[in-house]
Amino acid sequence: MPATASKSTCPIKGRQYGPLMGIQFERKLSFRDGKRTRRFLVVVYAAYNAFGLIGPESNGVAILDEDRKQVLVDEIAKQPSGYSGASDMQVARAAAISKMGWAAFRALVNENPRRRYEI
């Protein structure tokens, strides 16, 4: 008799933004930069979904650029595995980032080696 594959469900729960899964914290930010307003979303995510291959080793705080609709920086406060969800340290780091002023926020992003571009 042939073996049948059992249906498995992903243990990573929560919202998903693009490939970032298991969102457990999210805060919208906006900053006035000259004549324009820049909008960002700070999230804590538990795993990265690479076309169905779930990678809990890729986790942490991410900053999404709402104006450009892309990830600006990720894996801030990364831990060995996001399999069990966000750590208290990750949520605290995201909360601290959410309280930053524009100059400190720009410095954090622009000095991060995982940034996609400077702001």
Number of C-alpha atoms within 10 A of each C-alpha: 3 4 5 6 6 6 5 6 7 7 11 18 16 13 14 16 15 12 15 24 24 27 22 18 18 19 15 13 18 14 14 10 9 7 6 8 10 17 16 21 17 21 26 33 33 32 27 22 18 11 7 8 9 19 17 22 16 21 29 30 27 24 26 20 18 16 10 11 11 14 20 21 22 25 18 18 17 21 17 10 17 23 19 12 22 23 18 9 13 23 20 15 16 23 18 10 18 20 12 13 11 15 9 12 15 14 12 14 20 17 10 16 10 14 18 14 12 12 12
